[in-house]
């Protein structure tokens, strides 16, 4: 896919050592808070397990007990060979290259289920359709919305994975998608891109300074320092 001649790519901003260290501390705090909320909200392991059982050595001896049922039953392990019938679930972690990955897959003419372009509205269709939006270069879409739980429940009701219409599903809510859209008969494989949390925070900050189309945008951030 050729880049537009009008596209201007700004050079990346580099962080000083002090700023990077401060962001690293902030990322650690946020990461711990996120893990605590996640651990308290869902049950990845039996409530009967003691803290001693949750030690790394115990998990190594009983790996299946530390994995949620949907991940264990609905997805293939890394040790298994790829299967043409499996549908890839891409876990889109914000500011970690997911949008770039999606663009590459579209250039490879993969059929993607994620979110339809703003110019297209087909969320009321009664059946699944794979189509190329008029005026869009590259990529085929399926008429579902993987960015909301209501959209994924609609996709589940319409049998998205079982239909085989999508090569890849993109979502940030990997737990909900993995539990509702896949089953033992229609397994998938989870892939993702990871990025250092400090770089993610810095990228998000600079993004929100100019992303006036986002609901969380605030003009006061435009002239704000990262620290």
C-alpha positions as CSV (number, residue, x, y, z in Angstrom):
1,X,0.0,0.0,0.0
2,X,1.6,3.3,-1.1
3,X,1.7,6.1,1.4
4,X,0.0,9.4,0.5
5,X,2.4,12.2,-0.6
6,X,0.7,14.5,1.8
7,X,1.4,12.4,4.8
8,X,3.9,14.0,7.2
9,X,5.5,11.8,9.9
10,X,6.8,13.8,12.8
11,X,10.1,12.6,14.4
12,X,9.6,10.8,17.7
13,X,10.0,12.8,20.9
14,X,12.8,11.5,23.2
15,X,12.4,11.5,26.9
16,X,15.1,12.6,29.4
17,X,16.3,10.0,31.8
18,X,14.5,11.7,34.7
19,X,11.2,11.8,32.8
20,X,11.6,8.2,31.8
21,X,12.3,7.2,35.4
22,X,9.2,9.1,36.7
23,X,7.0,7.6,34.0
24,X,8.4,4.2,34.9
25,X,7.3,4.7,38.5
26,X,3.9,5.9,37.4
27,X,3.5,2.9,35.0
28,X,4.4,0.5,37.8
29,X,1.8,2.1,40.1
30,X,-0.9,2.0,37.4
31,X,0.1,-1.5,36.4
32,X,-0.3,-2.7,40.0
33,X,-3.6,-0.9,40.4
34,X,-4.9,-2.4,37.1
35,X,-3.7,-5.9,38.2
36,X,-5.5,-5.6,41.5
37,X,-8.8,-4.5,39.9
38,X,-8.5,-7.3,37.3
39,X,-7.6,-9.9,39.9
40,X,-10.6,-8.9,42.1
41,X,-13.1,-8.7,39.3
42,X,-12.6,-12.1,37.6
43,X,-11.6,-15.6,38.9
44,X,-8.7,-17.0,37.0
45,X,-8.1,-19.6,39.7
46,X,-10.3,-21.4,42.2
47,X,-11.2,-19.5,45.3
48,X,-10.1,-22.4,47.4
49,X,-6.4,-22.0,46.4
50,X,-4.2,-20.7,49.2
51,X,-1.5,-18.2,48.8
52,X,1.0,-21.0,49.0
53,X,-0.6,-22.8,46.1
54,X,-0.3,-19.6,44.0
55,X,3.5,-19.7,44.2
56,X,5.3,-19.9,40.9
57,X,6.4,-23.5,41.5
58,X,2.8,-24.6,42.0
59,X,1.7,-22.9,38.8
60,X,4.5,-24.6,36.9
61,X,3.3,-28.0,38.1
62,X,-0.4,-27.1,37.5
63,X,-0.4,-24.7,34.6
64,X,-4.1,-25.4,33.7
65,X,-5.3,-24.1,37.1
66,X,-3.9,-20.6,36.4
67,X,-5.8,-20.2,33.1
68,X,-9.4,-19.3,32.7
69,X,-11.7,-21.9,31.2
70,X,-12.3,-20.0,27.9
71,X,-8.6,-19.7,27.2
72,X,-8.0,-23.3,28.0
73,X,-10.9,-24.7,26.0
74,X,-11.4,-22.3,23.1
75,X,-7.8,-21.5,22.0
76,X,-4.9,-23.5,20.8
77,X,-1.6,-23.6,22.7
78,X,1.6,-22.2,21.3
79,X,3.0,-25.8,21.1
80,X,0.3,-26.8,18.5
81,X,0.8,-26.3,14.8
82,X,-1.3,-23.6,13.0
83,X,-4.6,-24.8,11.6
84,X,-6.3,-23.2,8.6
85,X,-9.6,-23.5,10.3
86,X,-8.7,-21.4,13.4
87,X,-9.6,-17.8,13.5
88,X,-7.0,-15.4,15.0
89,X,-8.0,-13.2,17.9
90,X,-5.7,-10.1,18.0
91,X,-5.6,-8.6,21.4
92,X,-5.3,-4.9,20.7
93,X,-3.4,-3.2,23.5
94,X,-3.6,0.6,23.1
95,X,-0.5,2.4,21.8
96,X,1.4,-0.8,21.2
97,X,1.3,-1.0,17.4
98,X,-2.1,-2.7,17.0
99,X,-3.4,-0.1,14.5
100,X,-0.3,-0.5,12.4
101,X,-0.7,-4.3,12.5
102,X,-4.2,-3.9,11.3
103,X,-3.1,-1.8,8.4
104,X,-0.5,-4.4,7.4
105,X,-3.1,-7.2,7.5
106,X,-5.4,-5.1,5.4
107,X,-2.7,-4.7,2.8
108,X,-2.3,-8.5,2.9
109,X,-6.1,-8.6,2.0
110,X,-7.1,-10.3,5.2
111,X,-10.8,-10.1,6.2
112,X,-11.0,-8.3,9.5
113,X,-13.7,-8.0,12.1
114,X,-13.0,-4.9,14.3
115,X,-14.9,-1.7,13.8
116,X,-16.4,-0.5,10.6
117,X,-15.1,2.8,9.0
118,X,-17.1,5.9,10.1
119,X,-18.5,6.2,6.6
120,X,-20.1,2.7,6.8
121,X,-23.1,1.7,8.9
122,X,-24.1,-1.9,8.7
123,X,-24.6,-2.8,12.3
124,X,-28.3,-3.5,11.7
125,X,-27.8,-6.1,9.0
126,X,-29.6,-9.4,9.7
127,X,-26.8,-11.6,8.4
128,X,-23.0,-11.5,8.3
129,X,-21.4,-9.9,5.2
130,X,-17.8,-9.6,4.2
131,X,-17.3,-6.6,2.0
132,X,-14.9,-3.9,0.8
133,X,-16.2,-0.4,1.6
134,X,-16.5,1.9,-1.4
135,X,-13.5,4.2,-1.6
136,X,-11.4,2.2,0.9
137,X,-8.1,0.9,-0.3
138,X,-7.2,-2.6,0.9
139,X,-8.8,-4.9,3.4
140,X,-12.2,-6.6,3.7
141,X,-14.5,-6.0,6.6
142,X,-17.2,-8.0,8.3
143,X,-20.2,-6.1,9.4
144,X,-19.8,-6.4,13.2
145,X,-18.4,-4.1,15.9
146,X,-15.7,-5.7,18.1
147,X,-15.2,-2.5,20.1
148,X,-18.2,-2.9,22.3
149,X,-19.7,-5.8,24.3
150,X,-23.1,-5.3,22.7
151,X,-21.4,-5.5,19.3
152,X,-19.6,-8.8,20.3
153,X,-22.8,-10.3,21.6
154,X,-24.5,-9.5,18.3
155,X,-21.5,-11.2,16.5
156,X,-21.9,-14.2,18.8
157,X,-25.6,-14.5,18.0
158,X,-24.8,-14.3,14.3
159,X,-22.1,-17.0,14.6
160,X,-19.1,-14.9,13.5
161,X,-16.3,-17.4,14.2
162,X,-18.3,-20.4,13.1
163,X,-19.1,-18.7,9.8
164,X,-15.5,-18.5,8.8
165,X,-16.1,-15.1,7.2
166,X,-13.3,-13.4,9.2
167,X,-9.6,-14.2,9.1
168,X,-8.9,-12.1,12.2
169,X,-10.8,-10.5,15.0
170,X,-9.4,-7.3,16.6
171,X,-10.5,-6.3,20.1
172,X,-9.2,-4.7,23.3
173,X,-11.6,-6.9,25.4
174,X,-9.9,-10.2,24.9
175,X,-11.6,-11.9,27.8
176,X,-15.1,-11.2,26.7
177,X,-14.4,-12.0,23.0
178,X,-12.6,-15.2,23.9
179,X,-15.4,-16.4,26.1
180,X,-18.3,-15.5,23.9
181,X,-17.2,-15.8,20.3
182,X,-15.2,-19.1,20.4
183,X,-15.9,-22.6,21.6
184,X,-14.4,-26.1,21.6
185,X,-15.6,-26.8,18.0
186,X,-14.4,-23.4,16.7
187,X,-11.0,-22.7,18.3
188,X,-8.8,-19.7,17.7
189,X,-5.3,-18.5,18.4
190,X,-4.5,-15.3,20.3
191,X,-1.8,-13.0,19.1
192,X,-0.7,-9.5,20.3
193,X,1.9,-6.8,20.3
194,X,3.4,-5.7,23.5
195,X,5.2,-2.4,24.3
196,X,7.1,-1.1,27.4
197,X,4.5,0.6,29.7
198,X,6.6,3.8,29.9
199,X,6.6,4.2,26.1
200,X,2.9,3.5,26.0
201,X,2.2,6.2,28.6
202,X,4.3,8.7,26.7
203,X,2.7,7.9,23.4
204,X,-0.8,8.2,24.9
205,X,0.1,11.6,26.4
206,X,1.4,13.0,23.1
207,X,-1.6,11.5,21.2
208,X,-4.2,13.1,23.5
209,X,-2.5,16.5,23.1
210,X,-3.7,16.6,19.5
211,X,-6.5,14.0,19.2
212,X,-9.4,16.4,19.3
213,X,-11.7,13.8,17.8
214,X,-11.4,11.6,21.0
215,X,-14.1,11.9,23.7
216,X,-11.4,12.2,26.4
217,X,-9.6,15.1,24.6
218,X,-9.1,18.3,26.5
219,X,-7.6,21.5,25.0
220,X,-5.7,22.3,28.2
221,X,-3.4,19.3,27.5
222,X,-2.0,20.9,24.3
223,X,0.5,23.0,26.1
224,X,1.0,20.7,29.1
225,X,4.4,19.2,30.0
226,X,4.7,15.4,30.3
227,X,5.7,15.9,33.9
